[in-house]
Amino acid sequence: MDQSQVDPAKMQSDTIEHEMLRQSLTAKLCERDRGELHVHMNGAIPVSTIQNILADESTELPSGFLIERDLVRCTPCQSLASYLTPWQVLRLFPKKRENLDRLSLAVVASLAESNVRFAELRSSVLYLATLQNCSPTQALERLIESSRAASDHFGMRLGLILTVTRGDYSSVALSTLLQAYQNLGEPDDVVGLDLAGDEEVAYPSELPSLYRKAKDRFGLGITIHAGETGRVDNVRAAAELFGADRIGHGTAASKDPHLLDLLAKRDICIEVCPISNRLTGAVPADEAHPLLEFRGHQVPFVICSDNPAIHQRGLADDDAMALTEGLSASDIYQQFEVAKQFSFIEGLD
């Protein structure tokens, strides 16, 4: 046969063999231990649990919101705002103390299904205080008690990251959270601070120094959502102004080689969320994921799931997605140790 001719049977055989190898590798990856450093608590609640809590609390859905259409995000969205539609409902509960327990147990159970051994959960305590009509101190105490019970049940190490939202009152919010933290005796359960929200929204000029002071005074880790919407300057500000130990998403950093060198020099870890990055459009369909850029510049990174219940996929699926984005199996197998290295939780083996 002319060597220039293509053998369809051989091509089909090679494709089948490649797919079998991929499935075998994915199955092995599913069995490995994991650490989760970027997961939002309200984005990790199983849909069935959400529906049960909404029914129990007689919560009225926003006008035009359909659970089956608007609560999950499984295909790329037209914008980050569209991706965030589920939060119209996710911010409406839990109003009852017992439903916080139910929620926490369901979240940790879902993480355990992906063999997560330790996790840092991000939560907005101020939203919880408003929902449960209590003080921020009481809300934080309830969250700690609830997450402790869930982690003890599944034998998982948990740390809480307190989230502040960008905006004019973010400095006040941070001060309020830190006061609640102090009122409770600076519990070890709280391991870090996060800044999230619309990256186009300005924040008070004093906010970065408040984060640095909290880091110095309390030993809390700092992680900043930055660069998810293409703003390179936000990543630089996170590193240089906020004193970030880790960057949430950080995809825009790949546009600036000098910034990548800075992140590598300062050993600032990027929390990469492969599935989320594609769904939000942080990495467009026609562009390569910056994972290989991070690796090439020796910028540390850790694979995370962001909002696994909203995606209907867990951390094991993000590992598999990272493989399709160009990482090697060796890269993935190293992730558990990388997560340990950059975790804010003390005493991990």
C-alpha positions in Angstrom: 0.0 0.0 0.0 1.2 3.5 -0.8 2.6 4.9 2.5 1.0 8.3 1.7 -2.5 6.7 1.9 -4.3 6.7 5.2 -5.6 3.4 6.7 -9.0 4.2 8.2 -9.0 1.0 10.2 -5.6 1.8 11.8 -6.7 5.3 12.6 -9.9 4.0 14.3 -7.8 1.5 16.2 -5.3 4.2 17.4 -8.2 6.5 18.4 -9.8 3.7 20.5 -6.5 2.8 22.1 -5.9 6.5 22.9 -9.4 6.8 24.5 -8.9 3.7 26.5 -5.5 5.0 27.8 -7.2 8.3 28.7 -10.0 6.6 30.6 -7.6 4.4 32.4 -5.5 7.4 33.4 -8.5 9.4 34.5 -9.7 6.5 36.6 -6.3 6.3 38.4 -6.4 10.1 39.0 -9.9 9.8 40.5 -8.4 7.5 43.2 -5.6 9.8 44.3 -5.8 12.0 47.5 -6.5 15.7 47.0 -6.3 19.0 48.7 -8.8 21.8 47.8 -7.6 25.4 48.2 -10.2 27.3 46.2 -13.8 26.3 46.7 -16.8 28.5 47.6 -19.0 27.0 50.1 -22.3 28.1 48.5 -21.0 26.9 45.1 -20.4 23.4 46.5 -23.8 22.7 47.8 -25.5 19.8 45.9 -28.6 20.9 44.0 -30.8 18.5 45.9 -29.7 20.0 49.2 -30.4 23.5 47.9 -33.9 22.5 46.8 -34.7 20.9 50.2 -33.5 24.0 52.1 -35.4 26.4 49.9 -38.6 24.3 50.4 -38.0 24.1 54.2 -37.5 27.8 54.5 -40.3 28.7 52.0 -37.9 30.8 50.0 -39.4 32.6 47.1 -37.3 32.5 43.9 -36.4 35.7 42.1 -38.8 36.5 39.2 -38.0 34.5 36.1 -35.5 32.2 37.9 -35.8 28.5 37.0 -33.9 26.0 39.1 -33.4 23.5 36.3 -32.1 26.3 34.0 -30.4 28.8 36.2 -28.8 27.0 39.1 -26.2 25.0 37.2 -23.5 26.1 34.7 -22.3 23.2 32.5 -21.6 25.1 29.2 -19.6 28.2 28.6 -21.4 31.4 29.5 -21.6 34.6 27.5 -20.2 36.6 30.4 -19.1 36.4 34.0 -22.3 38.0 35.0 -24.3 35.3 33.3 -22.1 32.6 35.0 -23.0 34.2 38.4 -26.8 33.9 37.9 -27.0 31.1 40.4 -26.0 33.5 43.2 -29.3 35.2 42.9 -30.6 32.2 44.8 -27.5 31.0 46.6 -27.5 34.3 48.7 -31.0 33.6 50.0 -30.3 30.8 52.4 -29.8 29.3 55.0 -32.0 31.3 57.3 -32.2 28.5 59.8 -29.4 27.3 62.0 -30.1 23.6 61.4 -30.0 24.2 57.7 -26.5 25.5 58.0 -25.6 22.2 59.5 -27.4 20.3 56.7 -25.6 22.5 54.1 -22.1 22.0 55.7 -22.5 18.2 55.9 -23.6 18.0 52.2 -20.7 20.2 51.1 -18.1 18.1 52.9 -19.7 14.9 51.7 -19.4 16.0 48.1 -15.7 17.0 48.6 -15.1 13.6 50.1 -16.4 11.9 47.0 -13.4 13.4 45.1 -11.0 12.1 47.8 -10.4 15.5 49.2 -8.4 15.1 52.4 -8.2 18.8 53.4 -10.0 21.8 52.1 -10.2 25.6 52.6 -13.8 26.7 52.4 -14.6 30.3 51.4 -17.7 31.8 52.9 -19.3 35.2 53.4 -20.0 35.5 57.1 -21.7 38.9 56.7 -24.3 37.4 54.3 -24.9 34.6 56.9 -25.4 37.1 59.7 -28.0 39.0 57.7 -29.8 35.8 56.7 -29.9 34.4 60.2 -30.6 37.8 61.9 -27.6 37.6 64.2 -24.3 39.4 64.8 -21.2 38.6 62.6 -19.6 37.1 65.7 -22.6 34.7 66.2 -22.6 33.9 62.4 -18.9 33.1 62.4 -19.3 30.9 65.5 -22.2 29.0 63.9 -20.2 28.5 60.7 -17.2 27.2 62.7 -19.4 24.8 64.8 -21.1 23.6 61.7 -18.0 23.0 59.6 -16.2 21.3 62.5 -19.1 18.8 62.9 -19.0 18.1 59.2 -15.2 17.7 59.0 -15.2 15.5 62.1 -17.9 13.3 60.5 -15.8 12.7 57.3 -12.3 12.9 58.9 -11.4 15.8 56.7 -9.2 18.8 57.7 -11.0 22.1 57.1 -10.0 25.7 57.2 -12.2 28.7 56.7 -11.4 31.6 54.5 -13.4 34.7 55.2 -14.5 36.5 52.0 -14.7 40.3 51.5 -16.4 41.7 48.4 -14.9 44.5 46.4 -16.7 47.9 46.8 -16.9 51.1 48.8 -17.5 49.3 52.1 -15.0 46.5 51.8 -12.7 48.1 54.4 -15.6 48.2 56.9 -16.5 44.6 56.0 -13.0 43.4 56.6 -12.8 45.2 60.0 -16.1 43.7 61.0 -14.9 40.2 60.1 -11.7 40.6 62.0 -13.5 41.9 65.0 -15.7 38.8 65.0 -12.6 36.7 64.7 -11.0 38.4 67.7 -14.3 38.2 69.7 -14.1 34.4 69.3 -10.5 34.2 70.5 -8.9 34.0 67.0 -9.9 30.4 66.4 -7.6 28.1 64.4 -10.5 27.2 62.1 -10.1 30.6 60.3 -7.0 30.3 58.2 -7.2 33.1 55.6 -8.8 36.1 54.0 -10.1 36.5 50.5 -11.1 39.4 48.3 -13.7 38.6 45.7 -16.4 40.3 43.6 -16.5 42.3 40.4 -12.9 43.2 39.4 -14.1 46.4 37.7 -15.4 47.7 41.0 -13.0 50.0 42.9 -12.1 49.5 46.6 -11.0 51.9 49.3 -7.3 53.0 49.0 -6.6 51.7 52.5 -7.9 48.2 51.9 -4.5 46.6 50.7 -2.7 47.8 53.9 -5.5 46.4 56.0 -5.0 43.0 54.5 -1.2 43.2 55.0 -1.8 44.2 58.7 -4.1 41.3 59.2 -1.6 39.0 57.7 1.2 40.3 60.0 -0.9 40.5 63.1 -2.9 37.3 63.0 -0.8 35.1 60.7 -3.7 34.7 58.3 -3.1 33.7 54.7 -4.1 36.1 51.9 -5.7 35.0 48.7 -7.1 37.5 46.2 -9.4 36.9 43.3 -7.5 38.7 40.5 -7.0 38.5 36.7 -10.1 36.4 36.1 -11.6 39.1 33.9 -8.5 40.0 32.0 -7.2 42.7 34.3 -3.4 42.2 34.6 -3.1 45.2 36.9 -5.3 43.4 39.5 -2.9 40.5 39.7 0.0 42.8 40.1 -1.9 44.8 42.8 -2.7 41.5 44.6 1.0 40.6 44.7 2.5 44.0 45.4 -0.1 45.8 47.4 -2.2 43.2 49.2 0.8 40.9 50.0 -1.1 37.9 48.5 0.2 34.4 49.2 -2.1 33.0 46.5 -4.0 34.4 43.5 -7.5 33.1 42.7 -7.7 32.3 39.0 -5.0 34.7 37.8 -5.4 33.8 34.2 -4.6 37.3 32.9 -1.1 37.1 34.4 -0.1 35.0 31.4 -0.2 38.2 29.3 2.7 39.8 31.1 6.0 37.8 31.2 7.5 40.2 33.8 4.5 39.6 36.1 4.9 35.9 35.8 8.6 36.3 36.7 7.5 38.3 39.8 5.0 35.6 40.9 7.7 33.0 40.5 10.3 35.0 42.4 7.9 35.6 45.3 6.6 32.0 45.2 3.0 33.2 44.9 0.7 30.3 44.0 -2.0 30.5 41.4 -5.3 28.8 42.2 -6.2 27.4 38.8 -9.8 26.3 38.2 -9.8 24.7 34.7 -13.5 24.0 34.4 -14.6 27.3 35.8 -12.1 29.2 33.7 -13.7 27.9 30.5 -17.3 28.3 31.8 -16.8 32.0 32.8 -14.9 32.9 29.6 -11.8 33.8 31.7 -10.1 31.5 29.1 -11.9 31.8 25.7 -12.6 28.6 23.7 -10.1 29.7 21.0 -7.2 30.3 23.4 -4.9 27.9 25.2 -5.2 27.8 29.0 -2.2 29.6 30.6 -1.3 26.5 32.7 1.6 25.8 30.5 2.7 29.4 30.7 2.7 29.2 34.5 4.7 26.0 34.4 7.2 27.4 31.9 7.8 30.4 34.1 8.0 28.3 37.2 5.0 30.0 38.8 3.5 27.6 41.3 -0.1 26.6 40.8 -2.7 24.3 42.3 -5.7 22.8 40.6 -9.0 23.7 42.3 -12.7 23.4 41.6 -14.2 26.8 42.5 -17.9 25.9 42.4 -18.2 22.2 41.8 -21.9 21.8 42.5 -22.7 24.6 40.1 -20.6 22.8 37.5 -22.0 19.4 38.3 -18.4 18.2 38.4 -15.9 17.7 41.2 -12.2 18.2 41.7 -11.3 15.0 40.0 -13.0 16.4 36.9 -10.8 19.5 37.1 -7.8 17.3 37.2 -9.0 15.5 34.1 -9.6 18.9 32.4 -6.1 20.1 33.3 -4.8 17.0 31.4 -6.7 18.1 28.3 -5.2 21.6 28.8 -1.7 20.2 28.5 -0.5 19.1 31.9 1.1 15.8 32.3 0.0 13.0 34.5 3.1 13.7 36.6 2.0 17.3 37.1 -1.4 16.0 38.4 0.1 13.4 40.7 2.2 16.2 42.3 -0.8 18.3 43.1 -1.5 16.8 46.5 1.9 17.8 47.8 1.7 21.3 46.1 -1.7 21.8 47.8 -0.1 20.9 51.2 2.8 23.3 50.5 0.6 26.3 49.8 -2.3 25.5 52.1 -3.0 27.9 55.0 -4.0 25.0 57.2 -1.2 24.2 59.7 0.1 20.8 60.5 -0.8 18.9 57.4 1.3 15.7 57.1 
